[in-house]
Every structure is written in structure tokens, then in C-alpha cells.
């Protein structure tokens, strides 16, 4: 799967470069290959997330896989906004490569989030202990009062995916390059801060058992009934994922208001999708 992801990023990036050099046929062919590989990668990723009960991330991955599949259609017929969509995903992919494939970079990011989460939990009166986790050394948190629950800080807890997404959007956002870089940095810091709020809420839900009253919802879904586990599962798989949706939507609405060029590309994509949907419905309705 790693090779599929790297191949897709390389092909999409080549398409962007070829288009800038006016090699239209190479740009088109590279985009088709890149989108095909990208669609396959995200489809498999979606299955993995959904199998692990990470329904929000699984849903996002499914949408990404579908969008990637539609990217093939746009690139084949050179329908706008195929160029801007390819640029967005190429930038996202290029940011993900060092993060996902260079262990020192990945470990540093996850350990930083773990440390900041522990510091904030300590400031709230909890007593977190940083231990080795599934993502590597010093990437998990436990509490002496509830040592049987290990809160692993993994890639999905870092907010890096959302930061990469907005970086890709800013790449086609119009305005000056300085303005887009500044906007991207501000949004990146805000996403990181809001992501820390999420990890603190999830971590704090273990010793505080603040969501223990949601047993009627959590136990049928996840098969846990101990108060601390109920609280943790609700915070991690229900509350936090809902919060992510609300925060990202709010962030997007603010960004497109400040950078309307982004919305122009999104509108073009939606218009093309509606045209294709209408065409399919018309064909389906023909005798």
C-alpha cells in the first residue's frame, strides 16, 4: 500500500509539473494514473478505518476515494476543475510523504502531540503518565487511577491530515503567494490547537469518567460497560469525531470567505458533478 500511495503522489505531482511546462498529453496521462492509484489507496484505507470503528475517518476516506475516482473522469475528458483538483491532492500528498514515510518525522510529530496533551491534562489537575504506545516510544498516556486503559496517540490524533488538506486548498486559493502561505500557517496553528482540545477531552474522559452516563449508547456499539471505558469510548468514537466534523466545516467556511478563489474551484467541481449526475439520471429514465 505504501508503494501505491507513493506512486499516486509521484504521478499527480508529475501531472502538475507537466501542465506548467505545457506538456498537455503527459499531464493528462500522469493525472489518470495518479488518480487511479489514489482511489485504490483510499478505498482500502476506508475499509481499514471502518473495521476499527473509526467511522468519521472511514467516511472521509470513502469520500476521498470517490473524489479520486471522479478525478479520473475529469482528467480523461479534461473537464475543469481537473487541473486545480490535481494540484490540491498533489500538495497534500507531498506533505504526507515525509510525515508518513520518514520515521523520525512521524515519531517527532506524534510525540509532540502526546507531550502537549499530557501537559494540558496536568494543568487541569489530572496525573497523566507518558508511556510507549502503538505508534512508538512515548506516544501513549495512562493514568494511575485507571492503568488498564492506554490512550494511544496515533497518526489520526495529530490533525496532520486536516492541515495537509487545507494546505492543498491554499495552493489553488488565488491571491498572492505570501497571502496564501500566511493563511496556511494560521490555519495550521488553529487546527493543531483545536486538535489538542480534542485529545485533552478524550484523555480527560478516562479519569473523570465524565461520559460514563452514555452507557445506553456505548455498550451496544462497543461492548464495554465499565464507567471509565464507557466514558473513553464515547469521547473517542462519538464526541471527538463529531467535534472534528463541526470544527473542519467551520474552518472551511471561514477560509473560503477570506479566500473566495477556493470556493470558485469547489463550485466548478460541484457543477461538473451535478451535470454528470443529471446525465446519468436522464439515461436511467430513458426507456
Secondary structure, 3 states (H helix, E strand, C coil): CHHHHHHHHHHHHHHHHHHHCCCHHHHHHHHHHHHHHHHHHHHHHHHHHHHCCCHHHHHHHHHHHHHHHHHHHHHHCCCCCHHHHHHHHHHHHHHHHHHHHCHHHHHHHHHHHHHHHHHHHHHCCCCEEEEEECCEEEEEEEECCEEEEEEECCHHHCCHHHHHHHHHHHHCCCCCHHHHHHHHHHHHHHHHHHHHHHHHHHHHHHHHCCCHHHHHHHHHHHCCCCHHHHHHHHHHHHHHHHHHHHHHHHHHHHHHHHCHHHHHHHHHHHHHHHHHHHHHHHHHHCC
